[in-house]
């Protein structure tokens, strides 16, 4: 399963506000959304199959969480789940 997130309006926000604050807020927002998506995916998997949550969590991980170094590279606008 793959989930993609497209960020729009980031460049405009960077020009309007302090870039460091915008980057930090964007990182936190991306990580919060990714964590919520992981939780929801785990719930859906466990509804379909009789698997413990800890077992699902061992295999359901975020491949590229929002990080300061990778967030603003062109390819980093997609968060992939494995």
N, C-alpha and C positions, 0 to 999 in steps of 0.2 A: 504494500500500500504506500502511496506517495501523496503527500500533502504539500501544496505550493502556496506561498504567501507572496503577494505582489505589493510592494510599497509604492504609494503614489503621493506626490506633494512633498517629498522629503527635501528636495533641492530648494523649494520655495521656503520651507521652514528653516533650513540652514541659513539662508540669506537674511531671514527676518530675526532670528534669535541667535543666541550664543551657540556656536556649533558643538562645543563640548557638552553643554546641557542637553541639546537635542539628541546627540549621539547616545548619551547615557540613558535618557528617557526612552529612546527607541530600543536600545538593548534590553532594558527592563520589560518593555511592552512585548517585544518579540519572545523573550524567554517566558513571560507569564502566559502568553497565548499558546506557546509550544507545550508548556506544562499542562495547561488545561486540555489541549488536544490529546496529549498522551493519556491523561486520565480518562477522557471520554472514549478513546480508542480501546483502552483496557476494559472499560465497562462493557462496551459492545462485544468485544471478543469473549468476555466471560459470560455474557448472556447466551452466546451461541455455543460455547464449548465449556465443559466442566474442567476449568483450569484455575488454580489459585492465583490471586493477584500478584503475589511475589514472583511466581513463575513467569507471568506475562511481563512484569517489570524487568526481569532479567534480560529479556529479548527485545523489548520495545524501548528503543533509545533514540535520542535526538542526535542526528549525525553532525549537524553544524549549528550549535546554539548561537544566538546573537553575541558577538564579541567585538570589542572595539577594533581589533585588527582586521577582522573579516567583514564587518557589517557593510562597509561602503564600497567594496569591490563590486563590479558589475555582476558577477556570478553569485554574489551572496544574497540576492533578493529572493532566492528559493531556499526554503528549509525542507530538507528531505528526511523522511522517517524510514528507518529500516526495521 
